[in-house]
Amino acid sequence: MASSYPYTYPGTPRQQAAFYQQMALVQKDELLGFLLALLLGTFGAHRFYLGETGWGIAYVVFMWTGSPTLLGFIECFFMPARVRTYNAVRAAQIAAWVSQTFPPEPAR
């Protein structure tokens, strides 16, 4: 599992289990982000998907202008990189949480 997983945590087995479990809950998919921007970009679905609620609401409010449609089409090409950045930030946050919550056991 760890070899095919892009984010790793070099801790104890207990810490690694907690890390992978939490990452599985928050990790986003690049292809889904791309498709949401391409097909539902007018409604800001890709923004809501990444937790950018304010931007998502702005897309919905201004969808009658046509601008969100154009922006969604343009952003679909940048979504894989944005999703990777989102996942990397979440991995760093989870790693910090795991380090604090599950300190390494002292050597015997």
C-alpha positions as CSV (number, residue, x, y, z in Angstrom):
1,M,0.0,0.0,0.0
2,A,2.7,2.5,1.0
3,S,4.7,2.0,-2.2
4,S,1.8,3.0,-4.6
5,Y,0.6,5.7,-2.2
6,P,2.0,9.2,-3.1
7,Y,2.2,10.4,0.5
8,T,4.1,8.5,3.1
9,Y,4.7,9.0,6.8
10,P,8.0,7.7,8.2
11,G,6.8,6.9,11.7
12,T,5.9,3.9,13.8
13,P,3.3,1.5,12.4
14,R,0.6,3.0,14.6
15,Q,1.4,6.5,13.3
16,Q,1.5,5.3,9.7
17,A,-1.9,3.6,10.1
18,A,-3.4,6.8,11.5
19,F,-1.9,8.8,8.7
20,Y,-3.1,6.6,5.9
21,Q,-6.6,6.4,7.5
22,Q,-6.9,10.1,7.7
23,M,-5.5,10.7,4.2
24,A,-8.0,8.3,2.8
25,L,-10.8,10.5,4.3
26,V,-9.6,13.8,2.8
27,Q,-7.7,13.0,-0.3
28,K,-9.2,14.4,-3.6
29,D,-9.0,12.8,-7.0
30,E,-7.3,14.7,-9.9
31,L,-9.6,13.3,-12.6
32,L,-12.7,14.1,-10.7
33,G,-11.5,17.7,-10.2
34,F,-10.8,18.0,-13.9
35,L,-14.2,16.7,-14.8
36,L,-16.0,18.9,-12.4
37,A,-14.3,22.0,-13.8
38,L,-14.9,20.9,-17.3
39,L,-18.6,19.8,-17.0
40,L,-19.9,21.8,-14.0
41,G,-17.5,24.7,-13.9
42,T,-20.3,27.1,-14.6
43,F,-21.7,26.2,-11.1
44,G,-18.3,26.2,-9.4
45,A,-18.5,22.5,-8.6
46,H,-14.7,22.2,-8.8
47,R,-14.3,25.0,-6.2
48,F,-16.7,23.4,-3.8
49,Y,-14.9,20.1,-4.3
50,L,-11.6,21.7,-3.0
51,G,-13.4,23.3,-0.1
52,E,-13.3,26.8,-1.6
53,T,-16.9,27.6,-0.7
54,G,-16.6,31.4,-1.2
55,W,-15.4,31.0,-4.7
56,G,-18.0,28.3,-5.4
57,I,-20.8,30.7,-4.3
58,A,-19.3,33.5,-6.5
59,Y,-19.5,31.1,-9.5
60,V,-23.1,30.4,-8.8
61,V,-24.0,34.0,-8.3
62,F,-22.4,35.1,-11.5
63,M,-23.2,32.1,-13.7
64,W,-25.8,34.1,-15.6
65,T,-22.9,36.2,-17.1
66,G,-21.1,33.3,-18.8
67,S,-17.8,34.2,-17.2
68,P,-17.8,31.2,-14.8
69,T,-18.3,28.9,-17.8
70,L,-15.2,30.3,-19.5
71,L,-13.2,30.2,-16.2
72,G,-14.3,26.7,-15.5
73,F,-13.1,25.6,-18.9
74,I,-9.7,27.3,-18.4
75,E,-9.4,26.0,-14.9
76,C,-10.0,22.4,-15.9
77,F,-6.5,22.3,-17.3
78,F,-5.0,23.5,-14.0
79,M,-7.1,21.3,-11.7
80,P,-4.7,18.3,-11.5
81,A,-1.9,20.5,-10.1
82,R,-4.4,22.3,-7.8
83,V,-5.6,18.9,-6.5
84,R,-2.0,17.7,-5.9
85,T,-1.3,20.9,-4.0
86,Y,-4.5,20.4,-1.9
87,N,-3.5,16.8,-1.1
88,A,0.1,17.8,-0.2
89,V,-1.2,20.5,2.2
90,R,-3.6,18.0,3.8
91,A,-0.8,15.4,4.1
92,A,1.4,17.9,5.9
93,Q,-1.5,18.9,8.3
94,I,-2.3,15.2,9.0
95,A,1.4,14.4,9.5
96,A,1.7,17.2,12.1
97,W,-1.5,16.0,13.8
98,V,-0.2,12.4,13.9
99,S,3.1,13.5,15.4
100,Q,1.3,15.3,18.2
101,T,-1.4,12.8,18.8
102,F,0.6,9.6,18.6
103,P,4.1,10.3,20.0
104,P,6.7,7.6,19.4
105,E,7.0,5.0,22.1
106,P,10.2,5.3,24.2
107,A,12.9,2.7,23.5
108,R,13.0,-0.1,26.0
